[in-house]
Amino acid sequence: MTNSSGRRRPDVTTVEIIGGPEALEVGLSDYDARWAESYLRHRRRILDALGADVDVEHIGSTSVPGLAAKPIVDIVVAVADITAEEDYLDALLAAGYELRVREPGHRLVRTPGRDVHVHVYERGAAAVHEYLLFRDHLRADADDRALYENVKRALFEQPWNDMNDYSDAKSDVILAIKSRAGAARR
């Protein structure tokens, strides 16, 4: 990767989670149209902070009408150079977000109330494509939407000491749905 001056700069090589593991303390909520409104408010906040040269999309379960979700709005932002943190991170922190995760190719900032998570990737990152593929498929496919919701409801019947463990437990169903979504796009 090169920065704005054309010099190569390496990305981080380790995962840094600020604050350590956190228990999953929120429950699953029925779909709420206010999630889309929250996304639009934060989209404007992000664009005001970073300018128009970023891509901003609503992702995750709160972006899928009719799908139950944790009441945490997920947003993905694609920037020109993930290693050029000075181009986006300071501005997001000044806009009121807090850094939670710094890892290769990805940064996560969130609101102090933890109700909005902003995932930052480099433009063209495969993860951005995957998020949008999954979201768009769930919006269009009622059967996979119901399957995903049922898996989430079953998982919420267990206690989770770390929110990341809950996320990992959904991996198999997410991979299966993304596989069908990719096949449907061909």
N, CA, C and O of each residue as an XYZ file, in Angstrom:
744
protein
N       0.837     -1.168      0.000
C       0.000      0.000      0.000
C       0.883      1.233      0.000
O       1.984      1.228      0.551
N       0.388      2.280     -0.622
C       1.127      3.530     -0.603
C       0.268      4.600      0.042
O      -0.959      4.562     -0.047
N       0.918      5.551      0.690
C       0.187      6.658      1.280
C       0.081      7.784      0.276
O       0.484      7.638     -0.878
N      -0.467      8.918      0.717
C      -0.710     10.011     -0.222
C       0.576     10.569     -0.815
O       0.535     11.195     -1.875
N       1.716     10.361     -0.164
C       2.983     10.825     -0.726
C       3.620      9.770     -1.618
O       4.710      9.990     -2.147
N       2.960      8.623     -1.797
C       3.460      7.587     -2.679
C       4.399      6.594     -2.028
O       4.858      5.661     -2.688
N       4.701      6.769     -0.739
C       5.589      5.844     -0.045
C       4.809      4.651      0.482
O       3.673      4.791      0.938
N       5.425      3.478      0.418
C       4.781      2.275      0.983
C       4.828      2.357      2.490
O       5.817      2.787      3.083
N       3.741      1.936      3.090
C       3.674      1.927      4.543
C       2.951      0.648      4.940
O       1.908      0.327      4.371
N       3.480     -0.073      5.892
C       2.825     -1.318      6.301
C       1.604     -1.041      7.178
O       1.518     -0.016      7.854
N       0.683     -1.968      7.144
C      -0.480     -1.915      8.032
C      -0.078     -2.550      9.362
O       0.999     -3.135      9.475
N      -0.925     -2.437     10.343
C      -0.666     -3.103     11.619
C      -0.635     -4.610     11.385
O      -1.235     -5.113     10.435
N       0.057     -5.312     12.243
C       0.187     -6.766     12.075
C      -0.453     -7.545     13.210
O      -0.513     -8.774     13.162
N      -0.925     -6.856     14.212
C      -1.546     -7.517     15.348
C      -2.965     -6.991     15.534
O      -3.356     -5.996     14.925
N      -3.713     -7.660     16.369
C      -5.056     -7.227     16.711
C      -5.000     -6.526     18.052
O      -4.520     -7.079     19.041
N      -5.492     -5.314     18.070
C      -5.556     -4.542     19.306
C      -7.032     -4.285     19.612
O      -7.730     -3.628     18.840
N      -7.496     -4.809     20.742
C      -8.868     -4.577     21.174
C      -8.801     -3.678     22.394
O      -8.356     -4.098     23.462
N      -9.238     -2.455     22.233
C      -9.162     -1.487     23.313
C     -10.250     -1.814     24.333
O     -11.433     -1.850     23.995
N      -9.849     -2.048     25.569
C     -10.807     -2.348     26.625
C     -11.013     -3.821     26.893
O     -11.677     -4.170     27.868
N     -10.467     -4.708     26.059
C     -10.574     -6.142     26.289
C     -11.931     -6.719     25.957
O     -12.800     -6.012     25.448
N     -12.128     -8.015     26.244
C     -13.400     -8.689     25.938
C     -14.562     -8.033     26.675
O     -14.406     -7.520     27.783
N     -15.718     -8.061     26.043
C     -16.922     -7.505     26.652
C     -18.044     -8.524     26.559
O     -18.258     -9.139     25.514
N     -18.752     -8.693     27.658
C     -19.899     -9.596     27.665
C     -20.980     -9.042     26.742
O     -21.119     -7.830     26.579
N     -21.737     -9.949     26.148
C     -22.869     -9.564     25.324
C     -24.007     -9.200     26.262
O     -24.587    -10.068     26.915
N     -24.321     -7.920     26.326
C     -25.306     -7.441     27.289
C     -26.607     -6.980     26.660
O     -27.560     -6.668     27.374
N     -26.663     -6.931     25.356
C     -27.899     -6.524     24.689
C     -28.640     -7.762     24.221
O     -28.043     -8.816     24.002
N     -29.931     -7.624     24.071
C     -30.733     -8.736     23.590
C     -31.076     -8.568     22.127
O     -30.644     -7.619     21.473
N     -31.849     -9.492     21.634
C     -32.327     -9.454     20.260
C     -33.644     -8.697     20.246
O     -34.528     -8.969     21.058
N     -33.779     -7.761     19.341
C     -34.987     -6.953     19.222
C     -35.641     -7.199     17.872
O     -34.960     -7.475     16.884
N     -36.952     -7.099     17.834
C     -37.636     -7.140     16.555
C     -37.169     -5.954     15.724
O     -36.705     -4.951     16.266
N     -37.296     -6.073     14.397
C     -36.850     -4.999     13.517
C     -37.479     -3.668     13.933
O     -38.654     -3.610     14.297
N     -36.688     -2.613     13.873
C     -37.122     -1.279     14.257
C     -36.710     -0.302     13.152
O     -35.523     -0.164     12.855
N     -37.678      0.366     12.551
C     -37.392      1.310     11.467
C     -36.480      2.450     11.917
O     -35.856      3.101     11.078
N     -36.390      2.699     13.199
C     -35.506      3.764     13.699
C     -34.040      3.425     13.455
O     -33.196      4.321     13.471
N     -33.716      2.142     13.227
C     -32.332      1.788     12.914
C     -31.888      2.441     11.609
O     -30.754      2.909     11.503
N     -32.767      2.476     10.628
C     -32.433      3.128      9.351
C     -32.243      4.629      9.560
O     -31.364      5.233      8.945
N     -33.054      5.227     10.414
C     -32.911      6.650     10.720
C     -31.582      6.920     11.423
O     -30.907      7.906     11.128
N     -31.210      6.042     12.352
C     -29.931      6.185     13.042
C     -28.779      6.083     12.048
O     -27.824      6.858     12.110
N     -28.878      5.122     11.133
C     -27.845      4.994     10.099
C     -27.700      6.306      9.331
O     -26.584      6.783      9.131
N     -28.805      6.886      8.905
C     -28.733      8.111      8.110
C     -28.100      9.263      8.892
O     -27.332     10.044      8.331
N     -28.417      9.372     10.178
C     -27.793     10.410     11.016
C     -26.284     10.191     11.104
O     -25.509     11.139     10.979
N     -25.868      8.942     11.318
C     -24.442      8.656     11.433
C     -23.737      8.729     10.082
O     -22.562      9.093     10.019
N     -24.419      8.397      9.031
C     -23.834      8.549      7.690
C     -23.462     10.014      7.476
O     -22.365     10.325      7.012
N     -24.393     10.912      7.821
C     -24.143     12.350      7.679
C     -22.978     12.766      8.574
O     -22.119     13.538      8.147
N     -22.936     12.271      9.801
C     -21.857     12.595     10.748
C     -20.512     12.145     10.195
O     -19.526     12.876     10.289
N     -20.465     10.953      9.621
C     -19.231     10.410      9.043
C     -18.803     11.227      7.833
O     -17.632     11.587      7.704
N     -19.749     11.520      6.946
C     -19.406     12.310      5.759
C     -18.966     13.718      6.139
O     -18.060     14.271      5.517
N     -19.600     14.305      7.158
C     -19.173     15.627      7.622
C     -17.743     15.566      8.153
O     -16.972     16.506      7.961
N     -17.385     14.472      8.816
C     -16.053     14.327      9.385
C     -14.995     14.004      8.334
O     -13.870     14.497      8.410
N     -15.354     13.178      7.356
C     -14.352     12.648      6.422
C     -14.418     13.226      5.016
O     -13.476     13.070      4.239
N     -15.502     13.881      4.686
C     -15.654     14.381      3.330
C     -16.288     13.331      2.440
O     -16.596     12.225      2.886
N     -16.478     13.676      1.205
C     -17.230     12.827      0.277
C     -16.405     11.703     -0.346
O     -16.961     10.865     -1.056
N     -15.095     11.661     -0.101
C     -14.251     10.656     -0.751
C     -14.192      9.340      0.026
O     -13.149      8.690      0.080
N     -15.318      8.954      0.627
C     -15.434      7.669      1.303
C     -16.763      7.047      0.895
O     -17.692      7.749      0.496
N     -16.844      5.739      0.998
C     -18.096      5.033      0.748
C     -18.673      4.646      2.103
O     -17.950      4.148      2.967
N     -19.972      4.871      2.295
C     -20.622      4.594      3.574
C     -21.871      3.762      3.300
O     -22.721      4.158      2.502
N     -21.982      2.607      3.964
C     -23.127      1.714      3.775
C     -23.618      1.190      5.114
O     -22.833      0.960      6.033
N     -24.928      1.005      5.209
C     -25.553      0.366      6.370
C     -25.451     -1.140      6.155
O     -25.884     -1.654      5.124
N     -24.881     -1.844      7.123
C     -24.698     -3.295      7.016
C     -25.255     -3.963      8.263
O     -25.778     -3.298      9.157
N     -25.137     -5.273      8.313
C     -25.559     -6.011      9.489
C     -27.067     -6.178      9.547
O     -27.794     -5.721      8.666
N     -27.514     -6.830     10.583
C     -28.931     -7.177     10.695
C     -29.850     -5.973     10.779
O     -30.992     -6.042     10.326
N     -29.374     -4.859     11.354
C     -30.246     -3.681     11.439
C     -30.507     -3.069     10.073
O     -31.383     -2.214      9.941
N     -29.768     -3.487      9.058
C     -29.968     -2.962      7.707
C     -30.951     -3.801      6.892
O     -31.196     -3.506      5.722
N     -31.513     -4.838      7.501
C     -32.400     -5.757      6.791
C     -33.817     -5.637      7.356
O     -34.098     -6.166      8.431
N     -34.708     -4.949      6.643
C     -36.084     -4.818      7.137
C     -36.697     -6.183      7.435
O     -36.598     -7.118      6.641
N     -37.332     -6.270      8.602
C     -38.003     -7.494      9.002
C     -37.155     -8.465      9.794
O     -37.676     -9.461     10.296
N     -35.844     -8.201      9.925
C     -34.945     -9.119     10.612
C     -34.707     -8.650     12.045
O     -34.364     -7.490     12.273
N     -34.889     -9.543     12.998
C     -34.559     -9.229     14.381
C     -33.052     -9.020     14.492
O     -32.275     -9.636     13.761
N     -32.648     -8.150     15.409
C     -31.230     -7.817     15.518
C     -30.901     -7.320     16.918
O     -31.781     -6.910     17.674
N     -29.615     -7.366     17.243
C     -29.147     -6.614     18.395
C     -29.329     -5.145     18.012
O     -29.079     -4.786     16.861
N     -29.750     -4.300     18.925
C     -29.975     -2.894     18.565
C     -28.669     -2.109     18.451
O     -28.473     -1.092     19.116
N     -27.787     -2.609     17.593
C     -26.499     -1.962     17.323
C     -26.422     -1.773     15.806
O     -26.387     -2.746     15.053
N     -26.396     -0.526     15.371
C     -26.342     -0.217     13.947
C     -24.896     -0.367     13.479
O     -23.990      0.281     14.003
N     -24.696     -1.234     12.483
C     -23.369     -1.427     11.901
C     -23.276     -0.654     10.589
O     -24.184     -0.673      9.758
N     -22.155      0.018     10.440
C     -21.886      0.827      9.250
C     -20.508      0.436      8.744
O     -19.586      0.228      9.533
N     -20.368      0.337      7.428
C     -19.044      0.110      6.851
C     -18.642      1.361      6.084
O     -19.431      1.939      5.336
N     -17.391      1.762      6.291
C     -16.821      2.922      5.608
C     -15.595      2.435      4.850
O     -14.723      1.785      5.427
N     -15.526      2.745      3.568
C     -14.362      2.392      2.750
C     -13.563      3.659      2.479
O     -14.076      4.638      1.938
N     -12.286      3.612      2.874
C     -11.384      4.748      2.711
C     -10.325      4.398      1.668
O     -10.166      3.238      1.289
N      -9.610      5.416      1.215
C      -8.602      5.201      0.175
C      -7.429      4.354      0.663
O      -6.922      3.522     -0.089
N      -6.990      4.549      1.909
C      -5.800      3.862      2.414
C      -5.997      3.590      3.901
O      -5.961      4.518      4.709
N      -6.203      2.349      4.266
C      -6.447      1.988      5.671
C      -5.246      2.321      6.544
O      -5.410      2.583      7.735
N      -4.035      2.318      5.974
C      -2.846      2.601      6.777
C      -2.683      4.087      7.065
O      -1.923      4.454      7.961
N      -3.370      4.941      6.337
C      -3.275      6.394      6.528
C      -4.307      6.836      7.566
O      -5.236      7.583      7.257
N      -4.129      6.362      8.801
C      -5.087      6.664      9.854
C      -5.289      8.160     10.048
O      -6.366      8.597     10.453
N      -4.256      8.945      9.760
C      -4.384     10.399      9.914
C      -5.445     10.981      8.977
O      -5.928     12.091      9.201
N      -5.804     10.243      7.938
C      -6.819     10.715      6.996
C      -8.237     10.441      7.450
O      -9.174     11.020      6.900
N      -8.429      9.575      8.441
C      -9.797      9.249      8.852
C      -9.976      9.044     10.357
O     -11.010      9.428     10.903
N      -9.000      8.450     11.036
C      -9.233      8.067     12.430
C      -9.381      9.277     13.352
O     -10.312      9.338     14.156
N      -8.475     10.228     13.238
C      -8.580     11.414     14.103
C      -9.909     12.134     13.887
O     -10.521     12.610     14.843
N     -10.350     12.214     12.645
C     -11.615     12.894     12.346
C     -12.806     12.140     12.932
O     -13.747     12.760     13.427
N     -12.772     10.810     12.881
C     -13.860     10.032     13.474
C     -13.858     10.157     14.993
O     -14.923     10.246     15.606
N     -12.687     10.165     15.604
C     -12.605     10.343     17.052
C     -13.100     11.739     17.441
O     -13.802     11.888     18.441
N     -12.743     12.749     16.668
C     -13.209     14.111     16.933
C     -14.721     14.232     16.762
O     -15.355     15.086     17.382
N     -15.300     13.368     15.913
C     -16.750     13.373     15.689
C     -17.502     12.623     16.787
O     -18.729     12.523     16.751
N     -16.761     12.097     17.764
C     -17.407     11.480     18.914
C     -17.368      9.970     18.968
O     -17.935      9.374     19.884
N     -16.713      9.334     18.009
C     -16.584      7.885     18.042
C     -15.361      7.509     18.870
O     -14.454      8.322     19.044
N     -15.334      6.287     19.377
C     -14.214      5.779     20.164
C     -13.598      4.581     19.451
O     -14.316      3.741     18.908
N     -12.273      4.501     19.450
C     -11.588      3.367     18.840
C     -11.792      2.129     19.701
O     -11.556      2.162     20.909
N     -12.230      1.042     19.084
C     -12.414     -0.228     19.783
C     -11.439     -1.288     19.284
O     -10.860     -2.023     20.084
N     -11.250     -1.375     17.939
C     -10.409     -2.423     17.360
C      -9.515     -1.823     16.284
O      -9.951     -1.028     15.451
N      -8.248     -2.232     16.330
C      -7.295     -1.937     15.253
C      -6.683     -3.283     14.894
O      -6.050     -3.927     15.730
N      -6.875     -3.706     13.641
C      -6.325     -4.979     13.187
C      -5.979     -4.850     11.709
O      -6.416     -3.905     11.052
N      -5.208     -5.779     11.185
C      -4.811     -5.668      9.779
C      -6.026     -5.476      8.860
O      -6.939     -6.302      8.835
N      -6.015     -4.387      8.120
C      -7.057     -4.122      7.139
C      -8.367     -3.610      7.676
O      -9.295     -3.389      6.897
N      -8.487     -3.409      8.991
C      -9.781     -3.069      9.594
C      -9.588     -2.231     10.848
O      -8.702     -2.493     11.662
N     -10.429     -1.223     10.986
C     -10.521     -0.472     12.230
C     -11.998     -0.444     12.605
O     -12.869     -0.424     11.735
N     -12.269     -0.442     13.898
C     -13.644     -0.336     14.385
C     -13.701      0.800     15.383
O     -12.982      0.806     16.382
N     -14.566      1.765     15.102
C     -14.884      2.805     16.065
C     -16.359      2.669     16.391
O     -17.130      2.111     15.611
N     -16.744      3.183     17.546
C     -18.138      3.062     17.950
C     -18.527      4.260     18.800
O     -17.683      5.025     19.265
N     -19.822      4.394     18.983
C     -20.321      5.450     19.843
C     -20.049      5.079     21.299
O     -19.942      3.895     21.620
N     -19.936      6.064     22.180
C     -19.755      5.753     23.603
C     -20.898      4.893     24.157
O     -20.682      4.085     25.060
N     -22.103      5.062     23.623
C     -23.237      4.251     24.051
C     -23.246      2.861     23.446
O     -24.113      2.048     23.766
N     -22.284      2.580     22.571
C     -22.108      1.277     21.925
C     -23.297      0.855     21.066
O     -23.512     -0.335     20.835
N     -24.061      1.828     20.596
C     -25.228      1.504     19.773
C     -24.959      1.660     18.283
O     -25.823      1.347     17.464
N     -23.775      2.138     17.923
C     -23.368      2.239     16.518
C     -21.916      1.801     16.411
O     -21.051      2.314     17.121
N     -21.652      0.849     15.518
C     -20.294      0.371     15.235
C     -19.949      0.761     13.806
O     -20.706      0.473     12.879
N     -18.817      1.412     13.631
C     -18.362      1.842     12.309
C     -17.111      1.040     11.963
O     -16.067      1.185     12.600
N     -17.235      0.193     10.945
C     -16.139     -0.655     10.476
C     -15.461      0.062      9.313
O     -16.107      0.378      8.314
N     -14.174      0.317      9.440
C     -13.427      1.018      8.396
C     -12.507      0.028      7.697
O     -11.730     -0.686      8.332
N     -12.616      0.005      6.371
C     -11.779     -0.842      5.521
C     -11.241      0.005      4.382
O     -11.691      1.128      4.153
N     -10.281     -0.549      3.681
C      -9.786      0.105      2.483
C     -10.743     -0.179      1.328
O     -11.286     -1.277      1.206
N     -10.932      0.816      0.498
C     -11.790      0.651     -0.676
C     -11.311     -0.555     -1.487
O     -10.119     -0.692     -1.762
N     -12.241     -1.418     -1.863
C     -11.916     -2.617     -2.620
C     -11.675     -3.843     -1.757
O     -11.466     -4.934     -2.287
N     -11.701     -3.689     -0.432
C     -11.480     -4.828      0.464
C     -12.575     -5.865      0.279
O     -13.752     -5.532      0.136
N     -12.169     -7.121      0.283
C     -13.131     -8.218      0.114
C     -14.204     -8.194      1.197
O     -15.353     -8.548      0.930
N     -13.852     -7.784      2.410
C     -14.826     -7.761      3.509
C     -16.005     -6.853      3.198
O     -17.140     -7.169      3.556
N     -15.755     -5.741      2.542
C     -16.849     -4.817      2.191
C     -17.801     -5.507      1.218
O     -19.019     -5.453      1.386
N     -17.244     -6.148      0.215
C     -18.063     -6.895     -0.750
C     -18.894     -7.953     -0.029
O     -20.081     -8.111     -0.312
N     -18.277     -8.673      0.895
C     -18.974     -9.744      1.628
C     -20.125     -9.190      2.464
O     -21.214     -9.764      2.476
N     -19.892     -8.081      3.160
C     -20.961     -7.459      3.949
C     -22.152     -7.108      3.068
O     -23.299     -7.390      3.417
N     -21.874     -6.495      1.931
C     -22.962     -6.044      1.053
C     -23.670     -7.226      0.391
O     -24.890     -7.200      0.224
N     -22.920     -8.254      0.014
C     -23.514     -9.461     -0.554
C     -24.479    -10.089      0.443
O     -25.604    -10.439      0.085
N     -24.050    -10.231      1.677
C     -24.864    -10.831      2.731
C     -26.110     -9.987      3.002
O     -27.221    -10.513      3.071
N     -25.917     -8.680      3.153
C     -27.046     -7.782      3.409
C     -28.072     -7.846      2.286
O     -29.265     -8.023      2.535
N     -27.610     -7.704      1.064
C     -28.532     -7.671     -0.073
C     -29.282     -8.990     -0.231
O     -30.462     -9.000     -0.583
N     -28.592    -10.105      0.033
C     -29.248    -11.405     -0.063
C     -30.327    -11.548      1.012
O     -31.434    -12.003      0.724
N     -30.010    -11.164      2.239
C     -31.013    -11.267      3.306
C     -32.205    -10.353      3.049
O     -33.331    -10.692      3.412
N     -31.976     -9.219      2.440
C     -33.091     -8.324      2.093
C     -34.019     -8.974      1.071
O     -35.224     -8.722      1.076
N     -33.463     -9.808      0.197
C     -34.248    -10.379     -0.906
C     -34.762    -11.793     -0.658
O     -35.728    -12.207     -1.299
N     -34.149    -12.540      0.246
C     -34.478    -13.958      0.413
C     -35.107    -14.216      1.780
O     -34.410    -14.263      2.794
N     -36.417    -14.381      1.798
C     -37.156    -14.560      3.057
C     -36.751    -15.836      3.784
O     -36.714    -15.852      5.014
N     -36.447    -16.904      3.053
C     -36.074    -18.166      3.702
C     -34.742    -18.043      4.445
O     -34.630    -18.469      5.595
N     -33.740    -17.465      3.795
C     -32.448    -17.296      4.466
C     -32.540    -16.258      5.585
O     -31.856    -16.385      6.601
N     -33.364    -15.252      5.412
C     -33.577    -14.271      6.472
C     -34.157    -14.966      7.709
O     -33.706    -14.713      8.826
N     -35.152    -15.837      7.517
C     -35.764    -16.574      8.635
C     -34.759    -17.534      9.260
O     -34.695    -17.652     10.484
N     -33.978    -18.217      8.437
C     -32.957    -19.132      8.950
C     -31.972    -18.384      9.844
O     -31.672    -18.820     10.955
N     -31.483    -17.274      9.356
C     -30.509    -16.491     10.111
C     -31.101    -15.999     11.433
O     -30.447    -16.057     12.474
N     -32.324    -15.521     11.381
C     -32.969    -15.056     12.612
C     -33.155    -16.199     13.608
O     -32.933    -16.017     14.805
N     -33.556    -17.363     13.130
C     -33.737    -18.513     14.030
C     -32.434    -18.919     14.703
O     -32.424    -19.245     15.890
N     -31.331    -18.901     13.951
C     -30.030    -19.230     14.532
C     -29.662    -18.196     15.592
O     -29.192    -18.554     16.672
N     -29.873    -16.928     15.294
C     -29.549    -15.887     16.273
C     -30.399    -16.043     17.528
O     -29.887    -15.908     18.639
N     -31.673    -16.320     17.368
C     -32.543    -16.492     18.541
C     -32.076    -17.678     19.396
O     -32.065    -17.589     20.624
N     -31.697    -18.773     18.756
C     -31.205    -19.935     19.504
C     -29.910    -19.591     20.249
O     -29.732    -19.994     21.399
N     -29.016    -18.857     19.609
C     -27.757    -18.487     20.257
C     -27.985    -17.544     21.436
O     -27.241    -17.576     22.416
N     -29.006    -16.715     21.337
C     -29.280    -15.773     22.419
C     -29.842    -16.454     23.660
O     -30.000    -15.812     24.699
N     -30.140    -17.719     23.565
C     -30.596    -18.453     24.748
C     -29.427    -18.855     25.637
O     -29.635    -19.378     26.732
N     -28.195    -18.615     25.178
C     -26.987    -18.942     25.944
C     -26.351    -17.647     26.458
O     -26.517    -16.589     25.852
N     -25.624    -17.732     27.573
C     -24.861    -16.555     28.013
C     -23.565    -16.452     27.202
O     -22.979    -17.471     26.837
N     -23.127    -15.242     26.927
C     -21.898    -15.020     26.169
C     -21.005    -14.070     26.953
O     -21.377    -12.920     27.190
N     -19.836    -14.539     27.355
C     -18.890    -13.713     28.098
C     -18.166    -12.725     27.200
O     -17.617    -11.731     27.676
N     -18.166    -12.997     25.904
C     -17.501    -12.114     24.951
C     -18.369    -12.022     23.710
O     -18.742    -13.036     23.119
N     -18.683    -10.809     23.328
C     -19.517    -10.570     22.156
C     -18.928    -11.226     20.911
O     -19.667    -11.666     20.029
N     -17.593    -11.293     20.839
C     -16.945    -11.914     19.678
C     -17.236    -13.410     19.600
O     -17.300    -13.970     18.506
N     -17.410    -14.060     20.743
C     -17.747    -15.485     20.741
C     -19.131    -15.707     20.142
O     -19.343    -16.663     19.396
N     -20.068    -14.826     20.467
C     -21.407    -14.898     19.868
C     -21.300    -14.749     18.348
O     -21.910    -15.508     17.595
N     -20.526    -13.772     17.918
C     -20.347    -13.552     16.473
C     -19.735    -14.779     15.802
O     -20.167    -15.184     14.722
N     -18.727    -15.369     16.446
C     -18.087    -16.559     15.888
C     -19.059    -17.728     15.786
O     -18.967    -18.530     14.857
N     -19.987    -17.831     16.731
C     -20.947    -18.938     16.739
C     -21.900    -18.881     15.550
O     -22.510    -19.890     15.198
N     -22.032    -17.723     14.935
C     -22.907    -17.578     13.761
C     -22.188    -17.873     12.448
O     -22.811    -17.865     11.386
N     -20.901    -18.130     12.512
C     -20.082    -18.231     11.304
C     -20.569    -19.257     10.295
O     -20.613    -18.970      9.099
N     -20.935    -20.447     10.754
C     -21.339    -21.496      9.809
C     -22.568    -21.095      9.003
O     -22.591    -21.274      7.785
N     -23.580    -20.561      9.658
C     -24.786    -20.168      8.926
C     -24.506    -18.976      8.013
O     -25.056    -18.895      6.915
N     -23.665    -18.061      8.455
C     -23.318    -16.913      7.605
C     -22.585    -17.384      6.354
O     -22.880    -16.921      5.252
N     -21.634    -18.300      6.515
C     -20.910    -18.827      5.354
C     -21.843    -19.541      4.381
O     -21.708    -19.394      3.166
N     -22.781    -20.309      4.909
C     -23.730    -21.022      4.045
C     -24.616    -20.039      3.285
O     -24.862    -20.220      2.093
N     -25.089    -19.014      3.960
C     -25.943    -18.021      3.298
C     -25.147    -17.245      2.262
O     -25.645    -16.990      1.166
N     -23.909    -16.862      2.595
C     -23.088    -16.138      1.614
C     -22.784    -17.006      0.405
O     -22.706    -16.499     -0.714
N     -22.612    -18.294      0.609
C     -22.377    -19.196     -0.511
C     -23.588    -19.197     -1.443
O     -23.434    -19.114     -2.662
N     -24.783    -19.291     -0.878
C     -25.993    -19.244     -1.712
C     -26.150    -17.881     -2.378
O     -26.583    -17.789     -3.527
N     -25.795    -16.826     -1.653
C     -25.902    -15.477     -2.222
C     -24.963    -15.313     -3.408
O     -25.336    -14.736     -4.429
N     -23.746    -15.820     -3.269
C     -22.794    -15.734     -4.374
C     -23.241    -16.535     -5.579
O     -23.089    -16.097     -6.719
N     -23.799    -17.723     -5.321
C     -24.286    -18.557     -6.419
C     -25.461    -17.893     -7.120
O     -25.590    -17.991     -8.340
N     -26.312    -17.224     -6.366
C     -27.475    -16.555     -6.955
C     -27.077    -15.371     -7.825
O     -27.809    -15.009     -8.746
N     -25.930    -14.764     -7.547
C     -25.470    -13.612     -8.323
C     -24.819    -14.019     -9.639
O     -24.652    -13.190    -10.534
N     -24.450    -15.292     -9.760
C     -23.749    -15.728    -10.992
C     -24.703    -15.889    -12.131
O     -24.292    -16.247    -13.235
